[in-house]
Amino acid sequence: VQLQASGGGLVQEGGSLRLSCAASGRTFSGYTVGWFRQATGKEREFVAGFKWGNSNPFYADSVKGRFTISRDNAKSTLYLQMNSLQPEDTAVYYCAATQTIILSTLRIPSSYHYWGQGTQVTVSS
């Protein structure tokens, strides 16, 4: 599956953005999907995700209550609604997918086999 992320940009502190990740080649059926981010000089970190077969989303503590992950299976698109953005949310955001994963590794980047190209989110103070 090929992933194409979009929707990043420059926003002021407290603002909102919605990221999209479109899948081509096939649908998300059977895939665990997620959003990750990587700030300059830092390791890539988990933001939010869905494990295949589980409709409940998972979030990093740092974004819980501010970010919402959703998916439209008919459009093969994954979304990340980001509200109350803070300067520390500044990063390149990536969508990712994998067919085989166990719950305990959902937050680990190396567990994912397919990655989008990333979209830059910059939050100014």
DSSP file with accessible surface (Angstrom, degrees, kcal/mol):
  #  RESIDUE AA STRUCTURE BP1 BP2  ACC     N-H-->O    O-->H-N    N-H-->O    O-->H-N    TCO  KAPPA ALPHA  PHI   PSI    X-CA   Y-CA   Z-CA
    1    1 A V              0   0   32      0, 0.0     2,-0.4     0, 0.0    24,-0.2   0.000 360.0 360.0 360.0 139.2    0.0    0.0    0.0
    2    2 A Q  E     -A   24   0A 142     22,-2.4    22,-2.6    24,-0.1     2,-0.4  -0.896 360.0-155.3-105.2 138.7    1.2    3.5   -0.8
    3    3 A L  E     -A   23   0A  14    112,-0.4     2,-0.5    -2,-0.4   114,-0.4  -0.919   9.5-169.2-118.7 139.2    0.5    6.3    1.6
    4    4 A Q  E     -A   22   0A 116     18,-2.0    18,-2.5    -2,-0.4     2,-0.3  -0.955   9.8-162.0-130.4 111.2    0.3   10.1    0.8
    5    5 A A  E     +A   21   0A   2     -2,-0.5     2,-0.3    16,-0.2    16,-0.2  -0.687  19.0 156.9 -93.4 147.3    0.1   12.5    3.7
    6    6 A S  E     +A   20   0A  60     14,-2.5    14,-2.7    -2,-0.3   113,-0.1  -0.952  32.7  77.0-155.4 170.7   -1.1   16.0    3.4
    7    7 A G        +     0   0   36     -2,-0.3    11,-0.3     1,-0.3    -1,-0.1   0.371  57.4 134.8 106.8  -4.8   -2.6   18.9    5.4
    8    8 A G        +     0   0   27     12,-0.1     2,-0.3    85,-0.1    -1,-0.3  -0.165  21.0 126.8 -70.4 172.3    0.4   20.3    7.3
    9    9 A G  E     -d  121   0B  30    111,-0.8   113,-2.8   110,-0.1     2,-0.5  -0.986  57.6 -54.7 168.3-168.0    1.2   23.9    7.5
   10   10 A L  E     +d  122   0B 131     -2,-0.3     2,-0.3   111,-0.2   113,-0.2  -0.881  53.1 166.4-104.3 128.9    2.0   26.9    9.8
   11   11 A V  E     -d  123   0B  23    111,-2.6   113,-2.5    -2,-0.5     2,-0.1  -0.980  33.7-111.3-141.2 151.5   -0.5   27.7   12.5
   12   12 A Q  E >   -d  124   0B 148     -2,-0.3     3,-2.5   111,-0.2    73,-0.2  -0.457  52.1 -78.0 -79.7 157.1   -0.5   29.8   15.6
   13   13 A E  T 3  S+     0   0   96    111,-2.4    73,-0.2     1,-0.3    -1,-0.1  -0.252 121.8  25.9 -53.4 133.8   -0.5   28.4   19.1
   14   14 A G  T 3  S+     0   0   47     71,-3.5    70,-0.7     1,-0.3    -1,-0.3   0.299  99.6 119.6  91.2  -8.7   -4.0   27.3   20.0
   15   15 A G    <   -     0   0   20     -3,-2.5    70,-2.4    70,-0.3     2,-0.3  -0.075  55.0-123.3 -81.4-174.3   -5.0   26.7   16.4
   16   16 A S        +     0   0   60     67,-0.2     2,-0.3    68,-0.2    67,-0.2  -0.928  21.3 178.4-133.4 153.1   -6.1   23.6   14.5
   17   17 A L  E     - B   0  82A  34     65,-2.1    65,-3.4    -2,-0.3     2,-0.5  -0.977  17.3-145.3-145.4 153.2   -5.1   21.6   11.5
   18   18 A R  E     - B   0  81A 129     -2,-0.3     2,-0.3   -11,-0.3    63,-0.2  -0.981  14.4-158.3-122.8 121.9   -6.4   18.4   10.0
   19   19 A L  E     - B   0  80A   0     61,-2.7    61,-2.2    -2,-0.5     2,-0.3  -0.705   6.1-159.9 -93.4 147.3   -4.0   16.0    8.4
   20   20 A S  E     -AB   6  79A  26    -14,-2.7   -14,-2.5    -2,-0.3     2,-0.4  -0.942   9.0-166.4-125.8 149.9   -5.0   13.4    5.8
   21   21 A a  E     -AB   5  78A   1     57,-2.3    57,-2.7    -2,-0.3     2,-0.4  -0.925  10.9-162.7-137.0 109.0   -3.4   10.2    4.7
   22   22 A A  E     -AB   4  77A  44    -18,-2.5   -18,-2.0    -2,-0.4     2,-0.4  -0.783   7.3-147.3 -96.6 134.3   -4.7    8.7    1.5
   23   23 A A  E     -A    3   0A  16     53,-2.9     2,-0.3    -2,-0.4   -20,-0.2  -0.811  14.2-173.0 -99.5 137.1   -3.9    5.1    0.7
   24   24 A S  E     +A    2   0A  56    -22,-2.6   -22,-2.4    -2,-0.4    52,-0.0  -0.929  64.3  38.3-125.2 153.4   -3.5    3.9   -2.9
   25   25 A G  S    S-     0   0   83     -2,-0.3     2,-0.3   -24,-0.2    -1,-0.1  -0.003 124.8  -2.2  98.9 -32.4   -3.1    0.4   -4.2
   26   26 A R  S    S-     0   0  104    -24,-0.2   -24,-0.1    50,-0.1     2,-0.1  -0.961  81.0 -88.8-171.3 175.9   -5.6   -1.0   -1.7
   27   27 A T        -     0   0   62     -2,-0.3    -3,-0.1     1,-0.1    46,-0.1  -0.260  41.8-103.6 -87.5 179.3   -7.8   -0.1    1.2
   28   28 A F  S >  S+     0   0    3     45,-0.2     3,-2.7    -5,-0.1    -1,-0.1   0.475  75.9 131.4 -81.4  -1.5   -6.9    0.0    4.9
   29   29 A S  T 3  S+     0   0   59      1,-0.3     3,-0.1    44,-0.2    -2,-0.1  -0.308  77.8  12.3 -57.2 125.0   -8.8   -3.2    5.4
   30   30 A G  T 3  S+     0   0   23      1,-0.3     2,-0.4    -2,-0.1    -1,-0.3   0.428 107.0 112.8  89.1  -1.5   -6.6   -5.6    7.4
   31   31 A Y    <   -     0   0    6     -3,-2.7     2,-0.4    20,-0.1    -1,-0.3  -0.859  61.5-140.5-109.0 139.2   -4.1   -2.9    8.3
   32   32 A T  E     -E   98   0B   4     66,-3.1    66,-2.1    -2,-0.4     2,-0.3  -0.807  33.6-166.5 -84.0 133.7   -3.2   -1.3   11.6
   33   33 A V  E     +EF  97  50B   0     17,-1.9    17,-2.8    -2,-0.4     2,-0.3  -0.909  13.3 162.1-128.1 154.1   -2.7    2.4   10.9
   34   34 A G  E     -EF  96  49B   0     62,-2.3    62,-2.4    -2,-0.3     2,-0.4  -0.986  32.3-119.2-161.2 167.7   -1.2    5.2   12.8
   35   35 A W  E     +EF  95  48B   0     13,-3.3    12,-2.7    -2,-0.3    13,-1.6  -0.958  29.2 178.1-113.8 137.2    0.3    8.7   12.9
   36   36 A F  E     -EF  94  46B   0     58,-3.1    58,-2.9    -2,-0.4     2,-0.3  -0.856   9.5-156.1-128.0 165.0    3.8    9.4   14.1
   37   37 A R  E     -EF  93  45B  13      8,-2.5     8,-3.2    -2,-0.3     2,-0.4  -0.990   5.7-161.4-143.3 154.9    5.8   12.6   14.3
   38   38 A Q  E     -E   92   0B  63     54,-2.2    54,-2.3    -2,-0.3     2,-0.2  -0.942   8.0-159.9-140.4 113.9    9.5   13.5   14.3
   39   39 A A    >   -     0   0   27      4,-0.4     3,-2.4    -2,-0.4    52,-0.1  -0.541  45.5 -76.4 -85.0 158.3   10.7   16.9   15.6
   40   40 A T  T 3  S+     0   0  147      1,-0.3    -1,-0.1    -2,-0.2     3,-0.1  -0.309 118.4   6.2 -58.3 127.3   14.2   18.1   14.6
   41   41 A G  T 3  S+     0   0   85      1,-0.3     2,-0.3    -3,-0.1    -1,-0.3   0.511 113.4 100.0  79.0   5.2   16.8   16.3   16.5
   42   42 A K  S <  S-     0   0  146     -3,-2.4    -1,-0.3     1,-0.0     2,-0.1  -0.793  75.8-100.1-121.2 164.0   14.4   13.9   18.1
   43   43 A E        -     0   0  172     -2,-0.3    -4,-0.4     1,-0.1     2,-0.2  -0.430  47.4 -92.1 -78.0 156.3   13.3   10.3   17.5
   44   44 A R        -     0   0   71     -6,-0.2     2,-0.3    -2,-0.1    -6,-0.2  -0.476  50.5-164.0 -67.6 136.3   10.1    9.5   15.7
   45   45 A E  E     -F   37   0B  86     -8,-3.2    -8,-2.5    -2,-0.2     2,-0.1  -0.932  21.4-105.4-130.2 150.9    7.3    9.1   18.2
   46   46 A F  E     +F   36   0B  12     61,-0.5   -10,-0.2    -2,-0.3     3,-0.1  -0.437  33.6 170.6 -69.5 140.0    3.8    7.6   18.1
   47   47 A V  E     -     0   0B   0    -12,-2.7    13,-2.6     1,-0.4     2,-0.3   0.715  60.5 -27.4-113.8 -55.3    0.9   10.0   18.1
   48   48 A A  E     +FG  35  59B   0    -13,-1.6   -13,-3.3    11,-0.2    -1,-0.4  -0.986  61.3 166.6-161.3 156.7   -2.2    8.0   17.5
   49   49 A G  E     -FG  34  58B   0      9,-2.2     9,-2.8    -2,-0.3     2,-0.4  -0.995  28.4-129.6-168.5 166.0   -3.4    4.8   15.8
   50   50 A F  E     -FG  33  57B  16    -17,-2.8   -17,-1.9    -2,-0.3     2,-0.4  -0.998  22.0-142.1-121.7 129.7   -6.0    2.1   15.2
   51   51 A K    >   -     0   0   55      5,-0.5     3,-2.4    -2,-0.4   -19,-0.1  -0.779  36.5-101.6 -87.6 134.9   -5.2   -1.5   15.5
   52   52 A W  T 3  S+     0   0  109     -2,-0.4   -20,-0.1     1,-0.3     3,-0.1  -0.307 109.7  21.5 -56.7 132.9   -6.9   -3.6   12.9
   53   53 A G  T 3  S+     0   0   73    -22,-0.1     2,-0.5     1,-0.1    -1,-0.3   0.360 108.2  90.4  90.1  -4.8   -9.9   -5.3   14.4
   54   54 A N    <   -     0   0   49     -3,-2.4    -3,-0.3     1,-0.1    -1,-0.1  -0.976  55.7-166.3-126.4 117.3  -10.1   -2.8   17.2
   55   55 A S        +     0   0   90     -2,-0.5    -1,-0.1    -5,-0.1    -3,-0.1   0.614  62.9  97.1 -80.2 -10.2  -12.3    0.2   16.7
   56   56 A N  S    S-     0   0  106     -5,-0.1    -5,-0.5     1,-0.0     2,-0.1  -0.661  71.9-134.6 -82.5 128.5  -10.9    2.0   19.7
   57   57 A P  E     -G   50   0B  49      0, 0.0     2,-0.4     0, 0.0    -7,-0.2  -0.382   9.3-139.9 -78.6 159.2   -8.1    4.5   18.9
   58   58 A F  E     -G   49   0B  43     -9,-2.8    -9,-2.2    -2,-0.1     2,-0.3  -0.942  20.0-170.7-117.3 142.3   -4.8    4.8   20.8
   59   59 A Y  E     -G   48   0B  35     -2,-0.4   -11,-0.2   -11,-0.2     2,-0.2  -0.954  27.5-112.9-132.5 150.5   -3.2    8.1   21.6
   60   60 A A    >>  -     0   0   13    -13,-2.6     3,-1.6    -2,-0.3     4,-1.2  -0.550  35.6-119.4 -71.3 146.4    0.1    9.3   23.0
   61   61 A D  T 34 S+     0   0  131      1,-0.3     3,-0.3    -2,-0.2    -1,-0.1   0.844 110.7  64.0 -57.9 -32.1   -0.5   10.9   26.4
   62   62 A S  T 34 S+     0   0   62      1,-0.2    -1,-0.3     3,-0.0   -15,-0.1   0.693 113.1  31.4 -69.5 -17.9    0.9   14.2   25.1
   63   63 A V  T X> S+     0   0    0     -3,-1.6     3,-2.4   -16,-0.2     4,-2.4   0.477  84.1 127.1-117.1  -5.6   -1.9   14.6   22.5
   64   64 A K  T 3< S+     0   0  119     -4,-1.2     4,-0.1    -3,-0.3   -16,-0.0  -0.282  81.1  16.1 -58.6 131.5   -4.8   12.9   24.4
   65   65 A G  T 34 S+     0   0   84      2,-0.5    -1,-0.3     1,-0.1     3,-0.1   0.260 126.1  58.5  89.4 -13.9   -7.8   15.2   24.5
   66   66 A R  T <4 S+     0   0   46     -3,-2.4    17,-2.0     1,-0.2     2,-0.3   0.697  99.2  52.2-114.2 -35.2   -6.4   17.5   21.8
   67   67 A F  E  <  -C   82   0A   3     -4,-2.4    -2,-0.5    15,-0.2     2,-0.4  -0.821  60.5-165.1-107.5 147.3   -6.0   15.2   18.8
   68   68 A T  E     -C   81   0A  73     13,-2.6    13,-3.0    -2,-0.3     2,-0.4  -0.989   5.2-156.8-133.3 123.9   -8.5   12.9   17.2
   69   69 A I  E     +C   80   0A   5     -2,-0.4     2,-0.3    11,-0.2    11,-0.2  -0.784  22.8 161.4 -96.3 140.8   -7.7   10.1   14.8
   70   70 A S  E     -C   79   0A  49      9,-1.7     9,-3.2    -2,-0.4     2,-0.3  -0.954  20.4-150.6-149.5 167.2  -10.4    8.8   12.4
   71   71 A R  E     -C   78   0A  58     -2,-0.3     2,-0.6     7,-0.2     7,-0.2  -0.998  11.5-151.1-144.9 148.3  -10.6    6.9    9.2
   72   72 A D  E  >> -C   77   0A  50      5,-3.0     5,-2.0    -2,-0.3     4,-0.7  -0.930  12.1-171.5-117.2 100.7  -12.9    6.7    6.2
   73   73 A N  T  45S+     0   0   85     -2,-0.6     3,-0.5     1,-0.2   -45,-0.2   0.855  84.2  57.7 -64.4 -33.9  -12.7    3.2    4.9
   74   74 A A  T  45S+     0   0   97      1,-0.2    -1,-0.2    -3,-0.1    -2,-0.0   0.867 116.2  35.4 -64.8 -34.7  -14.7    4.0    1.8
   75   75 A K  T  45S-     0   0  139     -3,-0.4   -52,-0.3     2,-0.2    -1,-0.2   0.420 104.4-129.4 -96.3  -1.2  -12.2    6.7    0.9
   76   76 A S  T  <5 +     0   0   16     -4,-0.7   -53,-2.9    -3,-0.5     2,-0.4   0.918  63.0 138.0  52.1  46.9   -9.2    4.7    2.2
   77   77 A T  E   < -BC  22  72A  17     -5,-2.0    -5,-3.0   -55,-0.2     2,-0.4  -0.981  43.4-156.8-130.2 137.2   -8.2    7.8    4.1
   78   78 A L  E     -BC  21  71A   1    -57,-2.7   -57,-2.3    -2,-0.4     2,-0.3  -0.885  16.5-162.0-109.0 141.5   -6.9    8.3    7.6
   79   79 A Y  E     -BC  20  70A  26     -9,-3.2    -9,-1.7    -2,-0.4     2,-0.4  -0.880  16.6-163.6-124.4 156.2   -7.3   11.6    9.4
   80   80 A L  E     -BC  19  69A   0    -61,-2.2   -61,-2.7    -2,-0.3     2,-0.6  -0.892  10.3-161.7-137.8 106.2   -5.7   13.4   12.3
   81   81 A Q  E     -BC  18  68A  61    -13,-3.0   -13,-2.6    -2,-0.4     2,-0.6  -0.808  11.3-165.7 -86.8 121.8   -7.6   16.3   13.7
   82   82 A M  E     +BC  17  67A   0    -65,-3.4   -65,-2.1    -2,-0.6     2,-0.3  -0.948  11.1 173.8-116.9 116.1   -5.3   18.4   15.8
   83   83 A N        +     0   0   56    -17,-2.0   -67,-0.2    -2,-0.6   -68,-0.2  -0.768  59.8  23.9-115.2 164.2   -6.7   21.1   18.1
   84   84 A S  S    S-     0   0   62    -70,-0.7    -1,-0.2    -2,-0.3   -69,-0.2   0.906  83.9-160.7  49.2  48.6   -5.2   23.3   20.7
   85   85 A L        -     0   0    0    -70,-2.4   -71,-3.5    -3,-0.2   -70,-0.3  -0.307   7.3-160.7 -66.2 142.8   -1.8   23.0   19.0
   86   86 A Q    >   -     0   0   52    -73,-0.2     3,-2.7    -3,-0.1     4,-0.3  -0.843  32.9-108.3-120.1 156.8    1.3   23.9   20.9
   87   87 A P  G >  S+     0   0   40      0, 0.0     3,-1.9     0, 0.0    36,-0.3   0.848 118.1  63.4 -54.3 -32.2    4.8   24.8   19.8
   88   88 A E  G 3  S+     0   0  135      1,-0.3   -49,-0.1   -49,-0.0    -3,-0.0   0.570  89.7  68.4 -72.1  -6.3    6.0   21.4   21.0
   89   89 A D  G <  S+     0   0    1     -3,-2.7    -1,-0.3     2,-0.0     2,-0.2   0.511  71.4 120.6 -84.5  -6.1    3.7   19.8   18.4
   90   90 A T    <   +     0   0   41     -3,-1.9     2,-0.3    -4,-0.3    32,-0.2  -0.424  41.0 105.9 -62.0 124.7    6.0   21.2   15.7
   91   91 A A  E    S- H   0 121B   4     30,-2.1    30,-2.8    -2,-0.2     2,-0.5  -0.965  76.2 -79.6-178.0 171.0    7.3   18.2   13.7
   92   92 A V  E     -EH  38 120B  34    -54,-2.3   -54,-2.2    -2,-0.3     2,-0.5  -0.856  48.7-146.4 -88.6 127.9    7.1   16.3   10.5
   93   93 A Y  E     -EH  37 119B   0     26,-3.1    26,-2.2    -2,-0.5     2,-0.4  -0.848  16.0-170.7-103.7 133.5    4.0   14.1   10.7
   94   94 A Y  E     -E   36   0B  40    -58,-2.9   -58,-3.1    -2,-0.5     2,-0.3  -0.940  14.5-146.0-122.1 142.0    4.0   10.7    9.1
   95   95 A a  E     -E   35   0B   0     -2,-0.4    21,-2.6   -60,-0.2     2,-0.3  -0.791  24.8-177.0-100.0 152.4    1.2    8.2    8.5
   96   96 A A  E     -EI  34 115B   1    -62,-2.4   -62,-2.3    -2,-0.3     2,-0.3  -0.973  11.4-168.5-147.6 158.2    2.1    4.5    8.6
   97   97 A A  E     +EI  33 114B   0     17,-2.3    17,-2.4    -2,-0.3    16,-1.0  -0.989   5.3 176.2-149.0 153.3    0.5    1.1    8.1
   98   98 A T  E     -E   32   0B   0    -66,-2.1   -66,-3.1    -2,-0.3     3,-0.1  -0.982  24.6-148.4-155.7 152.4    1.2   -2.5    8.7
   99   99 A Q  S    S+     0   0   96     -2,-0.3     2,-0.5   -68,-0.2    -1,-0.1   0.721  87.6  47.2 -93.7 -25.8   -0.6   -5.8    8.3
  100  100 A T        +     0   0  100     11,-0.2     2,-0.3   -68,-0.1    -1,-0.2  -0.963  69.6 131.7-124.6 120.0    1.0   -7.7   11.2
  101  101 A I        -     0   0   26     -2,-0.5     2,-0.3    -3,-0.1     5,-0.0  -0.984  41.3-136.3-159.8 149.0    1.4   -6.2   14.6
  102  102 A I    >   -     0   0  108     -2,-0.3     3,-2.2     1,-0.1     4,-0.4  -0.854  33.5-112.7-107.6 154.0    0.7   -7.1   18.2
  103  103 A L  G >  S+     0   0   88     -2,-0.3     3,-1.6     1,-0.3     4,-0.3   0.845 112.8  60.5 -56.0 -38.1   -0.8   -4.6   20.5
  104  104 A S  G 3  S+     0   0  100      1,-0.3    -1,-0.3     2,-0.1     3,-0.2   0.675 108.5  44.6 -67.6 -15.4    2.3   -4.1   22.7
  105  105 A T  G X  S+     0   0   33     -3,-2.2     3,-1.9     1,-0.1    -1,-0.3   0.318  78.4 107.0-109.2   8.9    4.3   -2.9   19.7
  106  106 A L  T <  S+     0   0    1     -3,-1.6    -1,-0.1    -4,-0.4    -2,-0.1   0.814  81.5  48.6 -57.6 -32.4    1.6   -0.5   18.2
  107  107 A R  T 3  S+     0   0  112     -4,-0.3   -61,-0.5    -3,-0.2    -1,-0.3   0.396  89.3  98.0 -92.0   3.9    3.6    2.6   19.4
  108  108 A I    X   -     0   0   74     -3,-1.9     3,-2.0     1,-0.1     4,-0.3  -0.823  64.9-148.3 -99.5 120.9    6.9    1.4   18.0
  109  109 A P  G >  S+     0   0   38      0, 0.0     3,-2.0     0, 0.0    -1,-0.1   0.863  95.4  61.6 -55.8 -38.4    7.8    2.9   14.6
  110  110 A S  G 3  S+     0   0  103      1,-0.3    -5,-0.0     3,-0.0    -2,-0.0   0.614  90.0  71.3 -68.3  -8.9    9.8   -0.1   13.5
  111  111 A S  G <  S+     0   0   20     -3,-2.0     2,-0.4    -6,-0.3    -1,-0.3   0.619  86.1  81.3 -77.0 -12.7    6.6   -2.2   13.7
  112  112 A Y    <   -     0   0    8     -3,-2.0   -14,-0.2    -4,-0.3     3,-0.1  -0.792  54.9-172.2-103.3 137.2    5.2   -0.4   10.6
  113  113 A H        +     0   0  119    -16,-1.0     2,-0.4    -2,-0.4   -15,-0.2   0.676  69.1  54.9 -99.4 -22.2    6.1   -1.5    7.1
  114  114 A Y  E     -I   97   0B  80    -17,-2.4   -17,-2.3  -112,-0.0     2,-0.4  -0.962  62.9-178.6-122.4 134.7    4.5    1.3    5.0
  115  115 A W  E     -I   96   0B  75     -2,-0.4  -112,-0.4   -19,-0.2   -19,-0.2  -0.973  21.2-133.9-133.6 143.0    5.1    5.0    5.5
  116  116 A G        -     0   0    7    -21,-2.6  -112,-0.2    -2,-0.4     3,-0.1  -0.331  38.3-102.7 -79.7 176.5    3.9    8.2    3.9
  117  117 A Q        -     0   0   95   -114,-0.4   -23,-0.1     1,-0.1  -113,-0.1   0.608  60.5-113.3 -82.3 -11.8    6.3   10.9    2.9
  118  118 A G        -     0   0   13    -23,-0.1     2,-0.4     1,-0.1   -24,-0.2   0.178  18.7-131.4  93.1 146.6    5.5   13.2    5.9
  119  119 A T  E     - H   0  93B  20    -26,-2.2   -26,-3.1  -113,-0.1     2,-0.3  -0.999  22.9-120.3-137.2 133.7    3.9   16.6    6.2
  120  120 A Q  E     - H   0  92B  87     -2,-0.4  -111,-0.8   -28,-0.2     2,-0.5  -0.580  23.4-171.2 -80.6 130.8    5.4   19.5    8.1
  121  121 A V  E     -dH   9  91B   0    -30,-2.8   -30,-2.1    -2,-0.3     2,-0.5  -0.988   5.3-176.7-118.5 123.3    3.4   21.0   11.0
  122  122 A T  E     -d   10   0B  52   -113,-2.8  -111,-2.6    -2,-0.5     2,-0.6  -0.988   6.9-166.6-124.7 124.6    4.8   24.2   12.5
  123  123 A V  E     -d   11   0B   7     -2,-0.5     2,-0.3   -36,-0.3  -111,-0.2  -0.952  10.3-155.0-112.8 119.1    3.1   25.9   15.5
  124  124 A S  E      d   12   0B  44   -113,-2.5  -111,-2.4    -2,-0.6    -2,-0.0  -0.691 360.0 360.0 -95.9 146.8    4.3   29.4   16.3
  125  125 A S              0   0  128     -2,-0.3    -1,-0.0  -113,-0.2   -39,-0.0  -0.450 360.0 360.0 -95.1 360.0    4.0   30.9   19.7
